[in-house]
Amino acid sequence: MLKKVIVVAVLLSVLLASLFFAYGPAKVDASLNPVVEHAPYIVSERANALHDTLLVGDWHADSLLWNRDLNKRHDYSHVDIPRLQAGNVGLQMFTTVTKSPSGLNYDKNSADAPDDITKLALAQRWPTSTWSSLTARALHQAEKLHRFAERNNDLMIIKSKRDLASFIDQRNTRPKLVGGLLGTEGSHALDGELSNVKTLFDAGFRMMSLQHFFDNKLGGSLHGVSQSGLTSFGRDVVKQIGELSIILDVSHSAEAVVADVLAMVDTPLVVSHTGFKGHCDTARNIADSLMQKIAKNGGLIAVGYWDGAVCGSHPKDVVAAMKYGLELVGEDHISLGSDFDGSVTTSFDSSELVALTDEMLKANFSDTQIRKIMGGNMLRILQQQLPD
């Protein structure tokens, strides 16, 4: 009898574990990346017609973090290839999250807090190398994108100016083609080794940010403890990033880090997902004066879709932030930076981006301004900065 009880208990444990691994991560994904329930957005015929002619580009989505087959359409969270196609997204930067301290907040986070991505890696049964190596986590997520592209002729990974030119040429006759790019969410993904900049570059990474929600070996985070500038290691990384023609993203970096980077480089920077502090005064956004300096250096400010960035999540709220940005830095320096699938709540997913075009028309944006903001400015920076 005791043997039977033990066998039943073991089988039950195995069954419960199997159910958790099968369904648990998807439930976490859906709960952390919700879309506010809403009626379908009613948009004008003019907005639909204009949107269909745009090249839409987004600088930041964390979709590779989750165990979701991006080649299939889902009814939860924010991004997959079918929904990108429905939203007429042509260029999507997929960013890789490798560390996230428990108790995440915009004000102050310690790098020593327990890491939620470790738990997620275990729950999603990532390779054992990812349990302890942040570089391995970034590489695993990059490999996922490459595997999606191998099985989907409508997804093309872009690594060079030549790839980009080929993508643009093909998209003229294949409007459902999506160009995917790889970026990091913070350079703690280097595991403290300068040589890993080249390792990530060789794996296809073409944008790298320096910090996430905590201070690291490169310098201070906007949401960290020190608020310090670049360290000597950070300066070495910035130099190596420039030598490899990797786009430098300063989102989440402390203002002192942004100032140090601006003093070092003459290539355009990107703030891949943000708002404007003068429009939405939260701890998530850096000073307007720094945004102006980034723009003066030719860079881009990519506007996010969630409350912490733009003080709302409705398309109208996002466009209000864009309008503020137009007056602050000009139409050549505003872009899209959704932060889709980045544990944010939005009021639309990637299939509904025509709602932004519609709100921009209602706010009296010109067709030229809309084309630039929705993707033209992103295309220009990629054409300038991707390696040959």
FIGUZA-442982 format. One record per residue (C-alpha): x, y, z. Coordinates in pm, whole numbers, padded with zeros to 5 digits, always signed. Example, Ala and Ser with C-alpha at 12.3 -4.5 7.8 and 13.67 -1.06 7.14 Angstrom:
BEGIN
+01230-00450+00780;+01367-00106+00714;
This chain:
BEGIN
+00000+00000+00000;+00280+00239+00093;+00450+00168-00241;+00129+00255-00424;+00097+00583-00233;+00458+00673-00316;+00412+00585-00684;+00089+00787-00704;+00256+01082-00530;+00552+01071-00771;+00324+01045-01074;+00113+01331-00945;+00425+01544-00893;+00544+01467-01245;+00201+01553-01384;+00185+01882-01194;+00537+01972-01306;+00448+01889-01667;+00136+02105-01648;+00335+02392-01498;+00604+02381-01767;+00340+02348-02038;+00101+02622-01927;+00264+02822-01647;+00501+03038-01855;+00220+03130-02098;+00002+03244-01807;+00287+03456-01672;+00343+03603-02020;-00025+03693-02057;-00050+03839-01707;+00261+04060-01741;+00187+04184-02095;-00183+04267-02092;-00378+04471-02345;-00656+04678-02192;-00988+04540-02309;-01137+04778-02565;-01378+04800-02853;-01216+04793-03198;-01066+05130-03285;-01272+05313-03544;-01033+05486-03785;-01094+05702-04088;-01065+05585-04448;-00785+05836-04492;-00593+05685-04199;-00633+05334-04337;-00521+05441-04682;-00217+05631-04552;-00119+05357-04307;-00112+05099-04587;+00156+05305-04766;+00385+05345-04462;+00699+05157-04367;+00633+05113-03995;+00932+05049-03769;+00957+04983-03393;+01282+05006-03197;+01194+04789-02897;+00996+04470-02827;+01094+04205-02570;+00898+03925-02738;+01191+03680-02753;+01189+03659-02374;+00875+03447-02377;+00808+03090-02490;+00570+03206-02760;+00594+03084-03120;+00616+03418-03298;+00522+03258-03629;+00171+03192-03495;-00097+03445-03407;-00189+03464-03038;-00480+03621-02853;-00265+03744-02563;+00034+03974-02511;+00153+04208-02785;+00366+04076-03071;+00391+03791-03320;+00464+03793-03692;+00098+03769-03805;+00005+04065-03582;+00306+04266-03704;+00185+04200-04057;-00169+04307-03966;-00028+04631-03825;+00189+04686-04136;+00510+04671-03931;+00807+04634-04164;+01100+04677-03925;+01100+04530-03575;+01391+04547-03332;+01370+04244-03102;+01546+04323-02775;+01678+04056-02539;+01618+04080-02164;+01879+03894-01958;+01836+04017-01599;+01554+04177-01402;+01569+04230-01024;+01268+04135-00815;+01060+04428-00692;+01129+04626-01011;+01053+04999-00985;+01152+05324-01158;+01316+05481-00853;+01585+05256-00706;+01690+04896-00776;+01983+04694-00650;+02176+04471-00888;+02203+04223-00599;+01828+04163-00569;+01703+03816-00671;+01680+03789-01048;+01342+03709-01204;+01490+03609-01541;+01674+03321-01376;+01338+03192-01254;+01187+03243-01599;+01476+03061-01768;+01419+02762-01541;+01040+02769-01584;+01068+02794-01962;+01331+02517-01972;+01600+02724-02140;+01940+02554-02192;+02141+02502-01876;+02404+02750-01997;+02145+03029-01953;+02093+02954-01584;+02411+03137-01491;+02534+03326-01801;+02367+03648-01915;+02551+03628-02248;+02407+03280-02301;+02059+03421-02236;+02104+03684-02505;+02242+03427-02749;+01954+03188-02675;+01699+03456-02757;+01887+03547-03076;+01887+03181-03178;+01510+03173-03130;+01468+03458-03380;+01693+03282-03630;+01488+02963-03594;+01164+03157-03649;+01312+03304-03968;+01420+02963-04094;+01058+02847-04076;+00895+03166-04205;+00963+03316-04548;+00791+03636-04434;+01055+03704-04167;+01398+03828-04279;+01678+03899-04032;+01868+04219-04111;+02235+04246-04017;+02388+04480-04275;+02322+04765-04515;+02309+04507-04792;+02042+04307-04606;+01843+04625-04548;+01858+04723-04916;+01745+04373-05014;+01461+04390-04763;+01337+04725-04900;+01359+04596-05256;+01165+04280-05174;+00903+04457-04964;+00794+04660-05265;+00641+04341-05403;+00598+04150-05073;+00418+04392-04837;+00388+04123-04566;+00765+04085-04533;+00892+04171-04182;+01254+04271-04121;+01377+04157-03781;+01677+04305-03599;+01842+04213-03270;+01926+04439-02977;+02018+04397-02612;+01831+04531-02310;+02144+04640-02122;+02510+04543-02154;+02516+04332-01842;+02455+04079-02122;+02832+04096-02177;+02895+03912-01849;+03163+04175-01780;+03379+04068-02078;+03468+04318-02350;+03519+04035-02600;+03148+03951-02574;+03063+04267-02770;+03207+04085-03073;+03039+03760-02965;+02698+03930-02971;+02779+04113-03295;+02864+03781-03461;+02527+03644-03342;+02349+03926-03527;+02308+04196-03261;+02300+04540-03423;+02183+04756-03131;+02304+04750-02772;+02187+04944-02471;+02418+04999-02176;+02196+04961-01868;+01857+04825-01769;+01696+04874-01426;+02015+04847-01219;+02374+04969-01212;+02624+04743-01385;+02994+04723-01466;+02952+04992-01735;+02796+05260-01513;+02480+05385-01350;+02119+05308-01436;+01847+05573-01434;+01672+05342-01184;+01982+05225-00997;+02160+05326-00679;+02468+05525-00783;+02345+05757-01065;+02710+05748-01176;+02853+05800-01522;+03048+05563-01744;+03318+05350-01585;+03645+05279-01767;+03495+04946-01873;+03186+05130-01995;+03402+05359-02206;+03580+05059-02357;+03244+04903-02444;+03115+05225-02604;+03432+05244-02813;+03400+04880-02922;+03033+04927-03007;+03128+05218-03233;+03407+05026-03405;+03164+04746-03495;+02893+04989-03621;+02647+04872-03357;+02373+05126-03282;+02403+05260-02927;+02086+05276-02719;+02088+05489-02402;+01742+05400-02272;+01749+05322-01897;+02094+05481-01860;+02159+05733-01582;+02169+06092-01704;+02542+06103-01618;+02598+05804-01849;+02405+05971-02132;+02613+06287-02091;+02937+06086-02092;+02834+05897-02406;+02740+06219-02585;+03086+06355-02505;+03249+06043-02652;+03065+05974-02978;+02972+06162-03293;+02733+05896-03429;+02357+05918-03365;+02223+05763-03045;+01884+05600-03000;+01661+05609-02693;+01473+05295-02790;+01165+05323-02563;+01085+05632-02363;+00875+05941-02311;+00960+06309-02255;+01000+06433-01899;+00853+06773-01980;+00540+06600-02105;+00526+06309-01857;+00725+06382-01542;+00805+06031-01421;+01129+05871-01306;+01126+05669-01630;+01217+05971-01847;+01542+06170-01869;+01566+06549-01888;+01441+06727-02199;+01777+06902-02229;+01948+06565-02280;+01688+06467-02537;+01768+06787-02726;+02139+06706-02720;+02070+06356-02852;+01865+06507-03134;+02132+06767-03209;+02374+06476-03251;+02140+06324-03511;+01979+06072-03277;+01627+05939-03232;+01379+05943-02945;+01150+05639-02973;+00819+05699-02796;+00669+05417-02589;+00308+05307-02549;+00268+05266-02172;+00175+05481-01876;+00521+05517-01721;+00656+05671-02042;+00369+05883-02176;+00130+05910-01878;-00136+05698-02046;-00163+05409-02288;-00440+05504-02532;-00323+05588-02886;-00423+05947-02813;-00181+05955-02516;+00105+05821-02727;+00041+06079-02998;+00027+06358-02737;+00381+06262-02635;+00488+06261-03000;+00339+06607-03047;+00537+06735-02750;+00846+06574-02898;+00791+06744-03233;+00808+07080-03066;+01107+06981-02850;+01336+06804-03098;+01171+06814-03442;+01016+06566-03682;+01348+06408-03786;+01415+06279-03435;+01095+06102-03326;+01033+05731-03374;+00836+05438-03231;+00958+05240-02928;+00667+05031-02807;+00829+04822-02530;+00575+04559-02635;+00605+04236-02434;+00827+04417-02185;+00596+04363-01886;+00391+04671-01968;+00018+04730-02003;-00090+04879-02336;-00424+04971-02493;-00343+04815-02832;-00120+04543-02968;+00102+04533-03276;-00191+04457-03507;-00364+04787-03423;-00102+05049-03512;-00330+05218-03763;-00491+05370-03452;-00171+05576-03407;-00187+05697-03766;-00549+05795-03715;-00474+05989-03395;-00180+06164-03564;-00408+06282-03843;-00661+06403-03584;-00377+06596-03416;-00294+06765-03750;+00035+06588-03814;+00135+06620-04179;+00167+06311-04397;+00543+06375-04407;+00567+06388-04029;+00366+06066-03999;+00588+05885-04251;+00902+05989-04065;+00779+05905-03716;+00613+05576-03806;+00925+05435-03970;+01109+05668-04203;+01342+05801-03934;+01425+05448-03819;+01503+05345-04176;+01736+05643-04216;+01937+05559-03904;+01966+05194-04005;+02083+05294-04353;+02346+05518-04197;+02468+05297-03917;+02437+04929-04004;+02770+04772-04098;+02854+04735-04466;
